[in-house]
């Protein structure tokens, strides 16, 4: 692990590169300290530009990351041909040198690699996106022969949701009830990693890695919207050399 990003531990070829950034190693200050990569959160634009430049050079990226306007939906776009900033919550590529990316600060980033076609993808899985089918939509593009990696997200000990959220997921798939623990009469504690794994497995993805880093409980390494409110954004990226 580099001190400013995580390198996914999953069985992909050497030319498939991926990383999930930490909050350290940047130029932002205050609540955005320090490697905030989001321009939409109120940080100084110059600091964000500097942080993105540090990211590109630190990871030796072959091109600028393809940034999305994330809306908690299920649209998946081709990062090699789409216009940057388009509203979507997942991107994919079959071309070398294209960097697919999503930004998160508690939501679940999911990396995909199709070991038959070589296609890569990344999805932004907040609870709304997971409910709306962002994983299913991504796999509809990449094909089912994928392995997946779950990046840092809010852990099950910190993610409280209302009964209506649990009910919506149970209606989606009754097996998802196992991802919720009752807290009183109207609240539940949700395991977003378990939700992601269940959806992936239902789609035929059985090689699933990661899912062991809680953003909420580790303020030294991760931004967390639930913990801090106004805060920065981290990035999870995948590309092919």
C-alpha positions as CSV (number, residue, x, y, z in Angstrom):
1,X,0.0,0.0,0.0
2,X,1.3,3.5,-0.9
3,X,0.8,6.0,1.8
4,X,-1.6,8.1,-0.4
5,X,-3.6,5.3,-2.1
6,X,-4.7,1.7,-1.9
7,X,-3.7,-0.8,-4.5
8,X,-6.4,-3.4,-5.0
9,X,-5.4,-7.0,-4.1
10,X,-7.2,-9.0,-6.8
11,X,-6.0,-11.4,-9.5
12,X,-5.7,-9.3,-12.6
13,X,-3.0,-9.2,-15.3
14,X,0.0,-7.0,-14.8
15,X,-1.2,-4.5,-17.4
16,X,-4.5,-3.8,-15.5
17,X,-3.8,-1.0,-13.1
18,X,-6.1,0.3,-10.3
19,X,-6.0,2.5,-7.2
20,X,-8.2,3.9,-4.6
21,X,-7.0,7.2,-3.1
22,X,-6.7,8.2,0.5
23,X,-7.3,11.7,1.8
24,X,-3.6,12.3,2.3
25,X,-0.9,13.9,0.1
26,X,-2.8,16.8,-1.3
27,X,-2.8,20.6,-1.1
28,X,-6.3,21.3,0.1
29,X,-6.9,22.7,3.6
30,X,-9.6,22.7,6.3
31,X,-12.4,20.2,6.0
32,X,-11.0,19.2,2.5
33,X,-7.5,18.3,3.9
34,X,-5.8,17.2,1.9
35,X,-6.2,15.2,-1.4
36,X,-9.7,16.3,-2.2
37,X,-10.4,15.5,-5.9
38,X,-13.9,16.9,-6.1
39,X,-14.6,20.2,-7.7
40,X,-18.3,20.2,-6.7
41,X,-17.9,20.3,-2.9
42,X,-16.8,23.9,-2.3
43,X,-13.0,23.5,-2.2
44,X,-10.7,26.0,-3.9
45,X,-10.6,25.1,-7.6
46,X,-6.8,25.7,-7.7
47,X,-6.2,23.3,-4.9
48,X,-8.3,20.6,-6.6
49,X,-6.5,21.1,-9.9
50,X,-3.2,20.7,-8.0
51,X,-4.5,17.6,-6.3
52,X,-5.6,16.1,-9.6
53,X,-2.2,16.8,-11.0
54,X,-0.5,15.1,-8.1
55,X,-2.8,12.1,-8.6
56,X,-1.9,11.9,-12.3
57,X,1.8,12.1,-11.7
58,X,1.9,10.0,-8.5
59,X,0.0,7.1,-10.2
60,X,1.8,7.7,-13.6
61,X,-1.6,7.8,-15.3
62,X,-1.5,7.5,-19.1
63,X,-4.2,10.2,-19.3
64,X,-6.4,12.4,-17.2
65,X,-9.1,10.4,-15.3
66,X,-12.5,10.4,-16.9
67,X,-14.6,12.2,-14.3
68,X,-18.3,11.7,-14.1
69,X,-21.2,13.9,-12.9
70,X,-22.5,11.3,-10.4
71,X,-26.2,11.3,-9.8
72,X,-26.9,8.0,-7.9
73,X,-28.3,6.4,-11.0
74,X,-27.5,3.5,-13.2
75,X,-26.2,5.0,-16.4
76,X,-23.0,3.5,-17.7
77,X,-20.9,5.2,-20.4
78,X,-17.8,4.5,-22.5
79,X,-15.0,6.5,-21.1
80,X,-13.1,6.4,-24.4
81,X,-15.8,8.3,-26.4
82,X,-18.2,10.1,-24.0
83,X,-17.9,13.8,-23.1
84,X,-16.3,14.3,-19.7
85,X,-18.7,15.5,-17.0
86,X,-21.7,13.6,-18.4
87,X,-24.2,12.5,-15.8
88,X,-23.5,8.8,-15.1
89,X,-22.5,6.5,-12.3
90,X,-20.2,4.0,-14.0
91,X,-17.8,4.0,-16.9
92,X,-16.0,1.3,-18.9
93,X,-13.3,0.9,-21.5
94,X,-11.7,-1.6,-23.8
95,X,-8.9,0.7,-24.8
96,X,-5.4,1.1,-23.3
97,X,-4.7,4.4,-21.8
98,X,-8.2,5.3,-20.8
99,X,-8.6,5.9,-17.0
100,X,-12.1,5.2,-15.7
101,X,-12.9,6.7,-12.3
102,X,-15.5,7.5,-9.7
103,X,-15.4,9.7,-6.6
104,X,-16.7,8.7,-3.2
105,X,-16.9,9.7,0.5
106,X,-18.8,6.8,1.9
107,X,-20.5,5.3,-1.2
108,X,-19.2,2.0,-2.5
109,X,-16.8,2.1,-5.4
110,X,-16.8,-1.2,-7.4
111,X,-14.1,-2.2,-9.9
112,X,-14.7,-4.7,-12.6
113,X,-12.4,-6.8,-14.9
114,X,-13.7,-9.2,-17.5
115,X,-11.1,-12.0,-17.7
116,X,-12.4,-13.1,-21.1
117,X,-12.8,-9.8,-23.0
118,X,-10.3,-7.7,-21.0
119,X,-13.0,-5.0,-20.5
120,X,-12.5,-2.8,-17.4
121,X,-15.1,-0.7,-15.5
122,X,-15.8,1.2,-12.3
123,X,-19.2,2.0,-10.7
124,X,-20.3,4.4,-8.0
125,X,-22.6,2.5,-5.6
126,X,-24.4,4.6,-3.1
127,X,-27.5,2.9,-1.6
128,X,-29.7,4.7,-4.2
129,X,-27.4,3.6,-7.1
130,X,-27.3,0.0,-5.8
131,X,-31.0,0.0,-5.5
132,X,-31.4,1.5,-9.0
133,X,-29.2,-1.2,-10.5
134,X,-25.9,0.4,-11.2
135,X,-24.1,-3.0,-10.7
136,X,-26.5,-4.8,-13.0
137,X,-26.2,-2.1,-15.6
138,X,-22.4,-2.2,-15.5
139,X,-22.4,-6.0,-15.9
140,X,-24.8,-5.7,-18.8
141,X,-22.1,-3.8,-20.6
142,X,-19.0,-5.7,-19.4
143,X,-20.5,-9.1,-19.6
144,X,-20.9,-11.6,-16.8
145,X,-17.3,-13.0,-16.8
146,X,-16.0,-10.5,-14.3
147,X,-14.2,-10.4,-11.1
148,X,-14.9,-7.4,-8.8
149,X,-13.2,-5.4,-6.1
150,X,-15.0,-3.4,-3.5
151,X,-13.3,-0.2,-2.4
152,X,-13.5,1.8,0.8
153,X,-17.1,2.7,1.9
154,X,-19.0,3.3,5.1
155,X,-18.9,0.2,7.3
156,X,-21.9,-1.6,8.7
157,X,-21.3,-0.3,12.2
158,X,-21.9,3.3,11.0
159,X,-24.5,3.2,8.2
160,X,-28.0,3.8,9.7
161,X,-30.9,3.8,7.4
162,X,-34.7,4.0,7.7
163,X,-37.1,1.1,7.5
164,X,-38.2,2.2,4.0
165,X,-34.6,1.8,2.7
166,X,-34.5,-1.8,4.0
167,X,-37.9,-2.6,2.5
168,X,-36.9,-1.3,-0.9
169,X,-33.9,-3.5,-1.0
170,X,-35.9,-6.6,0.3
171,X,-38.4,-6.0,-2.5
172,X,-35.5,-6.0,-4.9
173,X,-34.2,-9.3,-3.6
174,X,-35.4,-11.0,-0.4
175,X,-31.8,-12.2,0.2
176,X,-30.8,-8.6,0.9
177,X,-32.6,-8.7,4.2
178,X,-29.4,-10.3,5.6
179,X,-27.5,-7.1,5.0
180,X,-29.7,-5.2,7.6
181,X,-29.6,-5.3,11.4
182,X,-32.6,-3.8,13.3
183,X,-32.0,-0.7,15.5
184,X,-35.2,0.0,17.4
185,X,-38.5,0.2,15.6
186,X,-37.7,2.5,12.6
187,X,-34.0,2.2,12.0
188,X,-31.7,-0.4,10.6
189,X,-27.9,-0.7,10.3
190,X,-27.0,-1.5,6.7
191,X,-24.0,-3.4,5.4
192,X,-23.2,-1.8,2.0
193,X,-20.5,-4.3,1.3
194,X,-22.9,-7.2,1.9
195,X,-25.4,-5.5,-0.4
196,X,-22.8,-5.2,-3.1
197,X,-21.6,-8.8,-2.8
198,X,-25.2,-10.1,-2.9
199,X,-26.0,-8.2,-6.1
200,X,-22.8,-9.2,-7.7
201,X,-23.3,-12.9,-6.8
202,X,-26.9,-12.8,-8.1
203,X,-25.4,-11.6,-11.4
204,X,-23.0,-14.5,-11.5
205,X,-19.9,-12.7,-10.2
206,X,-18.3,-15.1,-7.6
207,X,-14.8,-13.7,-7.4
208,X,-15.3,-10.6,-5.2
209,X,-12.4,-9.0,-3.4
210,X,-11.9,-6.0,-1.0
211,X,-14.8,-4.7,1.1
212,X,-12.7,-4.3,4.3
213,X,-12.1,-0.5,4.6
214,X,-14.6,1.7,6.5
215,X,-14.4,5.3,5.5
216,X,-16.5,6.5,8.5
217,X,-14.3,5.0,11.3
218,X,-10.9,6.0,9.9
219,X,-10.7,9.8,9.7
220,X,-7.0,9.9,9.2
221,X,-7.2,8.1,5.9
222,X,-10.7,8.6,4.5
223,X,-13.2,11.4,3.8
224,X,-16.6,10.6,5.1
225,X,-19.8,12.6,4.3
226,X,-21.8,10.9,7.0
227,X,-19.2,11.6,9.6
228,X,-18.2,15.2,8.6
229,X,-20.8,16.6,6.3
230,X,-18.9,19.1,4.2
231,X,-15.8,17.2,3.1
232,X,-13.7,16.1,0.2
233,X,-13.9,13.2,-2.2
234,X,-11.6,10.3,-2.9
235,X,-11.2,8.5,-6.3
236,X,-11.2,4.9,-7.3
237,X,-9.6,4.4,-10.7
238,X,-8.9,1.6,-13.2
239,X,-7.0,1.6,-16.5
240,X,-5.0,-0.6,-18.9
241,X,-1.4,0.1,-19.8
